Amino acid sequence: MDYKAANQLQDLQYFGEYGGVNPSISDSSTYTFLSAKTMFDTFEGNTEGCYLYSRHSSPSNLYLGEALAAMEGTETANVYGSGMGAITSVIMQLCDTGDHIVSSRTIYGGTYAFLKNFLNRFNIGVSFADSTSVEHIENAITPKTKMIYCESVSNPLLEVADIAALAKLAKKHGISLVVDNTFAPLSVPAARLGADIVIHSLTKFINGTSDCVAGVVCGSKDFCLSLKDVNHGAGMLLGSTLDSLRAASILKNMRTLHIRMKKHSENALYLAQKFETDGLSVVYPGLSSHPGHEVFKTQMNSVYGYGGLLTLDVGSLEKANALMELMQDRKLGYLAVSLGFYKTLFSAPGTSTSSEIPLEEQQKMGLGNGLIRFSIGLDDDIERTYVLMKACMAYLEILGRHISRTVL
């Protein structure tokens, strides 16, 4: 597939209030009306183009939302103060007490905790299933199921969901397919493959500078309006609106997303291929050895590659921590959570971003304590990066043997 999402983005042009090439930032929390009736109609949802209060929306948020909708190919989009703000709003909007959700078993730890622990308060049931198997997902569906929830590329195991197949399954059962596409912006056109709602943590690749927290819900006009309803909208009533200044900043950063994603993917593929040749335990969707490689290949926008995430399993948490500390010391990146930064970020997800998942569940899904998740940066000389990373691994191996001999 070769969708032209970047072309849709570059065709968007907004003039500022005084003709500036950047749209004016709406630095207001509330908005005036020329008549009291217009204010009333706006609160009732009977007007378009009017702003009542920034928790509902703002011009800056709408500019960003339009750009994100163009990227995903949806009718519209709402932006939020965090990725979790987007996720929780969607789930609470679609589900009532007694309803049921089928979720991928491997998902971001915060999402897992919300589904597994928090929704119990509302008697909303959740079944976790293998999203790489349509059969497993279908077997988990009940008459009370309202949605299938998955990540296009899962965090942190990088499992690949067959979105087109899951979309057909959701349609068959009359339920919604909600896809978190944070790991694969531009690479996986989730909405065009059939997802009803697409979510991103804008904090990651889309913003790309690790200086803010934000999220987005891309979907139909009716659904996004329902999220903003003053009486029943989860987005409106839970108060997870994005600040206008941050929305304007993210919109500017989006203009380089297509360039950055190509480089992230190019660098990650190079390292993954080298590590695999070296016999290391590497996982990356761009490798033919990856179980989901063919699925990714059939649904990807090939221009943007297989994404910027890879994992290495070095066998133990002690080795993982030692390697990450050494790589940070050698200025190869940062021992930090999150992803999509210009520098490589690495962390051991079992004790960080997936720590909300119980240890026994981590073991069942194959999340070893020696697993390191890498968000590969925009290094200009990726060969040099590889050489330095290998040197770090070799140093620790020699050090380990020396320590073993000393102990003996």
PADRENSE-828906 format. One record per atom (N, C-alpha, C, O, CB): residue in one letter; x, y, z. Coordinates in steps of 0.1 Angstrom, whole numbers, plus 5000, padded with zeros to 4 digits. Glycine has a CB too. Layout:
aXYZ...
// end
This chain:
m500849885000m500050005000m500950125000m502050135006m499150005012d500450234993d501250354993d500350474994d500150554984d502050364980y499750495005y498850605008y499650735009y500750735014y497950585020k499050845005k499750965004k499351055016k498851175014k499451044991a499451005028a499151085040a499951205041a499351315044a499250995052a501251195038a502051315039a501651425029a501651545032a503551285036n501151385017n500651485007n499451555013n499251675011n500251414994q498551485019q497351545025q497751645036q497151755037q496451445031l498851615043l499251705054l499951825048l499651935052l500351635062q500751805037q501351925032q500452015024q500752135021q502551885022d499251965020d498252055014d497552135024d496752235020d497351965006l497652115037l496952195047l497652325048l498852325051l496852115060q496952435047q497552565049q496552655057q495352665054q497752635035y497152715068y496352795077y497052935077y498252935081y496152735091f496353035074f496853175076f496653215090f495553195096f496253265065g497653285095g497453345108g496553465108g496153505097g498753395114e496153515119e495153625120e495653745112e494753815107e494953665135y496953765112y497453885104y498253835092y499153905087y498353965113g497853725087g498553675074g499753595077g500553565067g498853785066g500053555089g501253475092g501153345086g500153285084g501453465107v502353285083v502453145077v502053045088v501852925084v503753125071n502153075101n501652985111n500353045116n500153165118n502652975123p499352955119p498053005124p498253065138p499153025145p497052885125s497453165140s497553235153s497153145164s496253055163s496553355153i497853155176i497553075187i496453145195i496453255199i498853055196s495453065198s494253115206s494653105221s494352995227s492953045203d495153205227d495653205240d494453255250d494653355257d496853295242s493353185249s492153225257s491553105262s491452995256s491153305248s491053115275s490353005281s488853015278s488152915279s490553005296t488353135275t486853145272t486753245260t487653315257t486153205284y485553245254y485253315242y483953395243y483053355249y485253225230t483953515237t482853605238t481853575227t482153515216t483253745237f480553605229f479453585219f478853725216f478753805225f478453485224l478353735204l477653865200l476253865205l475653965207l477653875185s475753745209s474353735214s474253625224s474953525223s473353715202a473353645233a473153545244a472553415238a472853305242a472153595254k471753425227k471153315221k472253225214k472153095215k470153355210t473253285208t474353205202t475053125213t475453015211t475253295195m475253185225m475853115236m475052995239m475552885241m476153205248f473753015241f472852905244f472952795234f473052675237f471452955246d472852835221d472852735210d474152655210d474152535207d472652805197t475252725213t476552655213t476652555224t477152445222t477652755215f476152585236f476052485247f475152365244f475452255248f475552555260e474152395236e473252285231e473852205220e473252105216e471952345228g474952255214g475552175203g474952205190g475052125180g475552035205n474252325189n473452355176n474252455167n473652505158n472152405180t475452485170t476252575162t477552515158t478152435166t476452715169e478052555147e479452515143e480252645141e479752745137e479352435130g481552625144g482452745142g482452835154g483152945153g482052815130c481752805164c481752895176c482452825187c482352695189c480252925180y483152895195y483952845207y483352895220y483053015221y485452875206l483152815229l482552855242l483552855253l483452945262l481352775245y484452755254y485352735265y486352645261y486152545254y484552685278s487652665265s488752585259s488752445263s489352365257s490052655263r487952405274r487852265277r487052195267r487152075265r487252245291h486152265260h485452215249h486252205236h486352095230h484152295246s486852315233s487752315221s488352455220s487952545227s487052265208s489252475211s489852605208s490252595193s490452495187s491052635217p490452715187p490952715173p492252645171p492452575162p491152865168s493252655181s494552595180s494352445180s495052365173s495452635191n493452395189n493252245189n492552195177n492852085172n492352215201l491752275171l491052235159l492052225147l491952135138l489852325155y492952325146y493952315136y494752185136y494952115126y494952435137l495252155149l495952025150l495151905147l495551815141l496552025165g493851905152g492951795149g492751775134g492751665130g491651825156e492651885127e492451865112e493651805106e493551725097e492152005106a494851845110a496051785105a496151635108a496551565099a497251865110l495851605120l495851465124l494851375117l495051265113l495751445139a493651435115a492651365107a493051345093a492751235087a491251445108a493751445087a494251425074a495251315073a495351235063a494851555069m496151305083m497151205084m496551065084m496950975077m498051225096e495551045093e494950915094e493850885084e493450775083e494350905108g493350985077g492250965068g490850945074g490050875069g492550845060t490651025085t489351015092t488651155090t489251245085t489450985107e487351155093e486551275091e487051395100e487151505095e485151255094t487451365112t487951465121t488751405132t488951285132t486751545127a489151485142a489951435153a489851535165a489751655163a491451415149n489851485177n489951555189n491251545196n491751425196n488751525199v491851645201v493151635208v492951645223v492051715228v494151745203y493851575230y493751565245y495051595252y496151605245y493251425248g494951605265g496151645273g497151535275g498251555280g495651685286s496751405270s497751295271s497151185263s495951185259s497951255286g498051085260g497550965253g496550895261g495550845256g498750875249m496750885274m495850815283m494550895284m493450835285m496450795297g494551025283g493351105282g492451065270g491251065271g493651255282a493151045259a492451005247a491850865248a490750835245a493351005235i492650765253i492250625255i491050615264i490050555261i493450545260t491250675276t490150665286t488850725281t487750675284t490650715299s488950835274s487750905269s487050815259s485750805260s488151045263v487750755250v487050665241v486350545247v485250515244v488150615230i487050485257i486550365263i485250405271i484250335271i487550305272m485350515279m484250555287m483050605279m481950605283m484650665297q483350655267q482250695258q481550585251q480350585250q482850785247l482250475248l481650365241l481050255251l480150185247l482750295233c481550255263c481150145272c480350195284c480550295290c482350065277d479350115287d478450135299d478650025309d479249925306d476950155295t478050035321t478149935331t477549805325t476549805319t477349975344g478349695328g477849565323g478449525309g478249415305g476449555322d479049625302d479549595289d480949525290d481449505301d479749725281h481449485278h482649395278h483549445267h483049495256h482249255275i484849435269i485849475259i486749355257i487149285266i486649595264v487149335244v488249235241v489449325237v489449405228v487749145229s490549295245s491749375243s492949285240s492949165243s492049455255s493849345232s495149265230s495749245243s495649325253s496049355221r496449125244r497149095257r498449175259r498849205270r497448945257t499049215248t500249305249t499949445245t499749475234t501449245241i499849525256i499549665254i500349745264i500949695273i498049695255y500349875262y501049975271y500549945285y499349925288y500750115267g501449955295g501149925309g500050005315g499249955322g502349935317g500050135311g499050225316g497650185311g496650195319g499350365313t497550145298t496250105293t495849975299t494649955303t496450085277y496849885301y496449755308y495949785322y494949725326y497749665309a496549865329a496049895343a494649955343a493849925351a497049995350f494350045333f493050105332f492049995329f490949995336f493050215322l492349915320l491349805316l491249705327l490049665330l491849745303k492349655332k492349545342k491849585356k491049515362k493649485343n492249705360n491949745374n490849855375n489949835383n493249795380f490949955368f490050075370f488650045365f487750085372f490650195362l488449975354l487149955349l486349855357l485049855356l487249895335n486949785367n486149705376n485149785384n484149735388n487149635386r485549915387r484650005394r483350025387r482350055394r485350135397f483350005374f482150035366f481449905361f480549905353f482450125355n481949795366n481549655362n481549645346n480649585340n480049635366i482749695341i482949675327i484049555326i485149575331i483449805320g483649455319g484549335318g485549345307g485249415297g483749215316v486649285309v487749295299v488349155297v488649085307v488849395302s488449105285s489148985282s490349015274s490349085264s488248875274f491548955277f492748985270f493048865261f493048745266f493949005280a493348895249a493548785239a494748815230a495248935230a492248765231d495148725222d496248735213d495748815200d495048755192d496848595209s496148935199s495649015188s496248975174s495849025164s495949165190t497248885175t497848835162t497048725157t497248675145t499248795164s496048675164s495148565160s493748615160s493148645171s495348445170v493148625148v491748665147v490848565154v489848605160v491348685132e491248435153e490448335160e490348355175e489348335181e491048195156h491548385181h491548405195h490648525199h489948525209h492948435200i490748635191i489948755194i488448715193i487648755202i490348865184e488048645182e486648615180e486148525192e485048545196e486448545167n486948435196n486548345207n486348415220n485548375229n487548235209a486948535221a486748615234a485548705233a485148765244a487948695236i484948725222i483748815220i482548755226i482248635224i483548845205t481748835234t480548785240t479448875235t479648975228t480648795256p478148845238p477048935234p477149075240p476549165235p475748865239k477949085251k478049215257k479249295253k479549415257k478149205272t480049245243t481249305239t480949435231t480049425222t482149215230k481549545234k481349675227k482449715218k482349785208k481049785237m483649655221m484849695212m485949595213m486049515222m485349835217i486749595202i488049535202i489049645203i489049735195i488249445189y489949625212y491049725214y492349655212y492649555217y490949785228c493249725203c494549675201c495549785197c495149895195c494549565190e496749755197e497849845192e498249785179e498449665177e498949855202s498549875169s498949835156s500249755156s500349655150s499049955146v501149805164v502449745168v502449745183v502549855189v503749805161s502549635190s502249635204s503449675212s504649665208s501849495208n503149735224n504149775233n504249675245n503249655251n503749925239p505349615247p506649645241p507149525231p508249535226p507749665251l506349425229l506849305222l506749325207l507249235200l505949185226l506249435202l506249465188l505449355180l505849325168l507649475182e504449305186e503549215178e502749295168e502349415171e502549135188v502349245157v501749315146v500249265145v500049145143v502449305133a499349355146a497949325145a497549335130a497949425123a497049415153d496749235126d496149235112d494849325113d493749275115d495849095107i495049455111i493949545113i492849525103i491649535107i494449685111a493149495091a492049475081a491149355085a489949355084a492649445067a491849245090a491049125094a490249155107a489149115108a492049005097l490849225116l490149265128l488949355125l487949355132l491149325139a489149445116a488049535112a486849455106a485749485109a488549635101k487149355098k486049265093k485349195104k484149185104k486649165083l486149145114l485549075125l484649175133l483549135137l486749025134a485149295136a484349385144a483049425136a482049425143a485249515146k483149435124k481949465116k480949355116k479749375117k482349505101k481449235116k480649115116k479849105129k478649065129k481548985115h480449155140h479749145153h479149275157h478549285168h480749105164g479249375148g478549505151g479249585163g478549645170g477149485154i480549575164i481249635175i482349725168i482649725156i481849535185s482949815177s483949905172s485349845173s485649775183s483850035180l486249875163l487649845164l488349975167l488350065160l488149785150v489049975179v489850085183v491250045183v491649945189v489350135198v492050125176v493550095174v494350205179v494250325175v493750075159d495250175188d496350265192d497450255182d498150155181d496850235207n497750365175n498750355164n499950435167n500650485158n498050415151t500250455180t501350535185t502650485179t503550575176t501450535200f502950355178f504150305174f504350315159f505550295154f504350165178a503350345151a503450335136a502750445129a502050415119a502950205132p502950575133p502350685125p502850685111p504050675109p502550825132l501950705102l502250705087l502650575082l502250535071l503450805084s503350485089s503750355084s502450265083s502350195073s504750295094v501550265093v500350185093v499150275092v498850345101v500350095105p498450275080p497250355079p496050285085p495150235078p496950385064a495950295098a494950205105a493550235101a492750145099a495150235120a493150365100a491750395096a491450355082a490350305080a491550555097r492350365073r492150325059r492050175058r491450115049r493250375050l492650105068l492549955069l491249905075l490949785075l493749895076g490450005081g489149965086g488949995101g487849975106g488949825084a489950045108a489750085122a488650195123a488650285115a491050125129d487750175133d486750285135d487250405141d486850515138d485550225143i488150385151i488750495159i490250465160i490650355163i488150505173v491050565158v492550555159v492950655169v492650775169v493150585145i493850605178i494350685189i495850695188i496550605183i493950625203h496450805191h497850825192h498250895205h497450975210h498450905180s499350855211s500050945221s500851035213s501850995207s500850855231l500451165212l501251265204l502551295211l503451355205l500451395203t502651255223t503951275231t505151205224t506251255225t503851215245k504851105216k505951025210k506351075196k506851185195k505450875209f506250995186f506851025173f506251155167f506951235161f506550915163i504951175169i504251285162i504751415166i505051505158i502751275164n504951435179n505551555184n507151555182n507651645176n505251585199g507751445187g509051415183g510151485191g511351465188g509251445169t509851575201t510851645208t510851625223t511551695230t510651795205s510051525227s510051495242s509851615251s510551615261s511251415245d509051705247d508851825256d507351845259d507051955265d509351945249c506451755256c505051775260c504351635261c504951535257c504351865250v503251635267v502351515268v501051555261v500451655264v502151475283a500551465252a499351495244a498851375238a499551275236a499551605234g497551375234g496951255227g495951305217g495551415216g496351165237v495451205209v494451235199v493551115196v493951005197v495151275185v492251145193v491351055189v490851095175v490351195173v490051045199c491151005165c490751025151c489550935148c489650815151c491950995141g488450995143g487350915140g486250985132g486651085125g486650865153s485050945133s483951005125s483651135132s483951165144s482750915125k482951225124k482551355130k481551325141k481551395151k481851435119d480651235139d479551215150d480251165163d479851205174d478551105145f481251075162f481851025174f482651135181f482551145193f482650905171c483351205173c484251305180c483351415186c483751475196c485151375169l482251455180l481251545186l480651495198l480451565208l480151585176s480451365198s479851305211s480751315222s480351325234s479451155208l482051305220l483051315230l483051455236l483451475248l484451285225k482651555228k482651695233k481251745238k481151855242k483151785222d480351655238d478951695243d479051735257d479651675266d477951575241v478351855260v478451905273v477651825284v477951845296v477952055273n476751745280n476051665289n476551515291n476451465301n474551665285h477051465280h477351325280h478751285274h479151175273h476351245272g479551385270g480751365264g481951335274g482251415282g481151485255a482551215272a483651175281a484851275280a485451305290a484051035279g485151315268g486251405267g485951545274g486851595280g486551435252m484751595272m484351715278m484351705293m484851795300m483051765272l483651605298l483351595312l484551545321l484651575333l482151505315l485451465315l486651425322l487751525322l488751515329l487151295316g487551625313g488451745314g489851715309g490851775315g488551795327s490051635299s491351605294s491851685282s492551635273s491451455291t491351805281t491651895269t493151935268t493751955279t490752015269l493651945256l494951985254l495052135254l494252205249l495551935241d496152185260d496452335260d496752385246d497352325239d497552365270s496152505243s496352565230s497752585226s498152565214s495552695229l498652625235l500052655232l500752525228l501552525219l500752715244r500452415235r501052285231r500452235218r501252185210r500752185242a499252265215a498652225203a499352285191a499652225181a497152255202a499652415193a500352495182a501752445180a502252435169a500352645186s502452405191s503752355190s503852215183s504652195175s504352345204i502852135187i502851995180i502552015165i503151935157i501751905187l501652105162l501352125148l502552165140l502752115128l500252235146k503452245145k504652285138k505552165137k506152145126k505352395146n505652085147n506551965146n506051855137n506851785131n506651905160m504751855135m504151755125m504651775111m504651675103m502651765125r505151895108r505551925094r506751845090r507051835078r505752075093t507551795100t508651715097t508451565100t509451485099t509851765105l507251525103l507051385107l507351285096l508051185099l505551365111h507051325084h507351225073h508851205071h509251095068h506651275060i509551315073i511051295072i511651215083i512451135082i511751435071r511151245095r511651185107r511351035107r512150955111r511051245120m510050995103m509650855104m510550775094m510850665097m508250845100k510850835083k511750765073k513050735079k513650625078k511850845060k513650835086k514950815092k514950715104k515850635106k515550945096h513950735113h513750635124h513750495119h514450405124h512450675132s512950475108s512750335103s514050285096s514450175098s511650335093e514650375089e515950335082e516950295092e517650195090e516450455073n517150375103n518150345113n517850215120n518750135123n518250455122a516550195124a516150075131a516349955123a516849855128a514650095136l516049955110l516149845102l517649805100l518049695101l515649875087y518549905099y519949885098y520449815110y521149715109y520750015096l520149865122l520649805134l520049665136l520749575140l520249895146a518749645133a518149515135a518849405126a519049295131a516649525132q519149445114q519749355105q521149315109q521549205109q519849405090k521849415114k523249395119k523249305132k523949205133k523949525122f522249335141f522249255153f521849115150f522349015156f521249315163e520849095141e520448955137e521648875131e521848765134e519248955127t522448945122t523548875117t524548845127t525248745126t524248975106d524648925138d525548895149d525048785158d525748745167d525849015157g523848735156g523348625164g522648675176g522348595185g524348535167l522348805177l521648855189l520148835189l519548815178l521949005191s519548835200s518048805201s517348935199s516949005208s517648745215v517148975186v516549105182v515149075176v514948985169v517449175172v514249165179v512949165173v512649295166v512749405173v511849135184y512249295154y511949415146y510949375135y511349275128y513249485141p509849435133p508949395122p509449395108p508949335099p507749495123g510549475106g511149475093g512049355089g512449345078g511949595091l512249265099l513049145097l512049035092l511049015097l513849105109s512548965082s511648855077s511448745087s510548665086s512348785064s512348735098s512148645108s511048685118s510648595126s513448625116h510548805118h509548845127h508248775123h507848775111h509349005126p507448725133p506248645130p505148735123p504348685115p505648595142g505248865125g504248955119g504749025107g504149125102g503749055129h505948995102h506549065091h505649075078h505449185073h507849005087e505048965074e504248955062e502949035064e502549105055e503948815058v502349035076v501149115078v501549255078v500749335071v500549075092f502549295084f503049435084f503249485069f502849585065f504249465092k503949395062k504249425048k503049455039k503049535031k505149315042t502049375042t500849385033t499949505037t499149555028t499949265034q500149565049q499249675053q500049805055q499449905058q498549635065m501349805052m502149925055m502150025044m501849985032m503549875058n502450145047n502750245037n504250235036n504950295044n502250395042s504650175025s506050135024s507050255024s508250235027s506250055011v506550375021v507450485021v508150515034v509250565035v506750615016y507350475045y507850515058y508450395066y508750415078y506650575066g508550285060g509250175067g508550105078g507250125079g510550225072y509250035086y508649945096y508750005110y508449935120y509449815096g509050135111g508950205124g510350205131g511350145126g508050135133g510350285142g511650305149g511850225161g512850265169g511650455152l511050125164l511150045176l511749915174l511449845164l509850035183l512749865182l513249735182l513549685196l513649775205l514549715173t513549555198t513949505211t515149415210t515349345200t512749435218l515849405221l516949315223l516749245236l516549305246l518349385222d516849115236d516849035249d518248995252d518848915245d515848915248v518749045263v520149025267v520248915278v521348895284v520849145271g519148855282g519148745291g518748775305g518148685312g520448685291s519148885311s518748915325s518649065327s519149145319s519848855334l517949105338l517749245341l519149305344l519349425341l516749255352e519949235351e521249285355e522049325342e522649435342e522049185363k522049235332k522849265320k522149385312k522849475307k522849145311a520849385313a520049495306a520449625312a520749725305a518549475306n520349635325n520649765332n522149805330n522349925328n520449745347a523049715330a524449745328a524749795314a525449895312a525349625331l524049735304l524249775291l523649915289l524250005282l523649675281m522449935294m521850065292m522650185299m522750285293m520450065297e523150155311e523950255318e525250285310e525650405309e524250205332l525850185304l527050205297l526750285284l527550365280l527750075294m525650245277m525350315265m525050465267m525450555259m524150255258q524350495278q524150635282q525450705285q525650815281q523150645294d526350635292d527650695296d528450725283d529150825282d528450605305r528250635273r529050655260r528250755250r528650765239r529250525253k527150815255k526450915248k525750855236k525550925225k527351025243l525350725237l524550665226l523050685227l522350655218l524850515226g522650745238g521250775240g520950785255g521850805263g520350665234y519650785258y519250805272y518550685277y517750625271y518350925273l518850655290l518050555297l516750615302l516750675313l518950485309a515750605294a514550685296a513350615289a513550545279a514650825291v512150635295v510950575289v510550675278v511250775275v509850565299s509450635271s508950715260s509750675247s510550595247s509050865262l509350745236l509950715223l509750825213l508950925216l509350585217g510450815202g510250915191g511151035192g510951135185g508850965191f512151035201f513051145203f514151145193f514351045186f513651145218y514851255191y515951255181y517151165185y517851115177y516351395179k517251145199k518251055204k517650925207k516450915210k518951115217t518350815207t517850685210t517550675225t518250725233t518850575206l516350625228l515850605242l515750455244l515350385235l514550675244f516250405256f516150265259f515750245273f516050325282f517450195256s514950135275s514450105289s514149955289s513949895279s513250185292a514149905301a513649765303a512249765307a511849795318a514549695315p511349735297p509849755299p509249675311p508349725317p509149725287g509849565314g509349475325g509349545338g508449525347g510049355326t510249645340t510349715352t510049865350t510349945359t511749695358s509449895339s509150045337s507750055330s506750055337s510250105328t507750065317t506450095310t505449985310t504350005307t506750135296s505949865314s504949745315s504949695329s504449585331s505449635305s505449765339s505449715352s504149705359s503949635369s506349815361e503049765353e501749755358e501149605355e500249565362e500749855351i501749545345i501349405342i502049305352i503249305353i501749365327p501249225359p501849135368p502849045362p502849015350p500749045374l503849005370l505048935366l504648805359l505148765348l505948895377e503648735364e503148605358e502548625344e502748545335e502148535367e501948745342e501348775329e502448815320e502448775308e500348895331q503448885325q504648915316q505248795311q505648785299q505649005324q505448695320q506048565316q505248495306q505748435296q506348485328k503948495307k503048425298k503148485284k503048415274k501548425303m503248615283m503248685270m504648685264m504748725253m502748825271g505648635271g506948635266g507848755268g508748785261g506948605252l507448835279l508148955282l509248915293l508948915304l507249065287g510448895288g511548855297g512148975304g512049085299g512648775289n512748945316n513249065323n514549115318n515149215322n513449025338g515149045307g516349095301g516049175288g516949205280g517248975297l514749195285l514349265273l514549415274l514249475284l512849235270i515249475264i515449615263i514649665251i514749615240i516949645262r513849775253r513149835242r513949955238r514250045246r511649875246f514249965225f514950075219f514050155210f513350105201f516150025211s513950285212s513450375203s514550445196s515250525201s512450485210i514850395183i516050435176i515950585171i514950625166i516250345164g517050655174g517050805171g517350835156g517250745147g517950865179l517650955154l517851015140l519351025137l519751115130l517151145139d520150935142d521550945140d521950955125d521450875117d522250815147d522851045122d523151065108d524150955104d524050915092d523851195106d524950905113d525950795109d525550675118d526150645128d527450845112i524550595113i524050485120i525150375121i525050285130i522750435114e526050365111e527050265112e527950285124e528350195131e527950265099r528250415127r529050445139r528350405151r528950355161r529450595139t527050435152t526250395163t526350245165t526450195177t524750435161y526150165155y526250025156y527649975162y527649895171y526049955142v528650035157v530049995161v530150025176v530749945184v531050075153l529650145181l529750175195l528850095203l529250055215l529350325196m527750055199m526849965206m527449835208m527449775219m525449955200k528049785197k528749655198k529849655207k530149555215k529149605184a530649765208a531749785217a531249775231a531949715240a532449915214c530149835234c529549835247c529249695251c529549645263c528349925248m528649615242m528249475245m529449395247m529549315257m527449425234a530549415239a531749335240a532449365254a532949275260a532649365229y532449495258y533049535270y532449465282y533049415291y533049685272l531049465282l530349405293l530549255293l530549195304l528849435292e530649195282e530949045281e532249015287e532448915295e530848995266i533249095283i534649065289i534649095304i535249015311i535649165282l533949205308l533949235322l533249125330l533649085341l533149365325g532149065324g531448955331g532248835333g532248775343g530148925323r533048805322r533948685323r534948705334r535348615341r534548655310h535448825335h536548865345h535948845359h536648795368h537049005342i534748895361i534148895374i533848745378i534048705389i532848975374s533448665368s533148525371s534448455375s534448375385s532548455358r535548475368r536848415372r537248455386r537848375394r537848445362t537048585389t537448645402t536648575413t537248535424t537248795403v535348555411v534548495421v534948345423v534948305435v533048495417l535248275412l535648135413l537048125420l537548015422l535748075399
// end
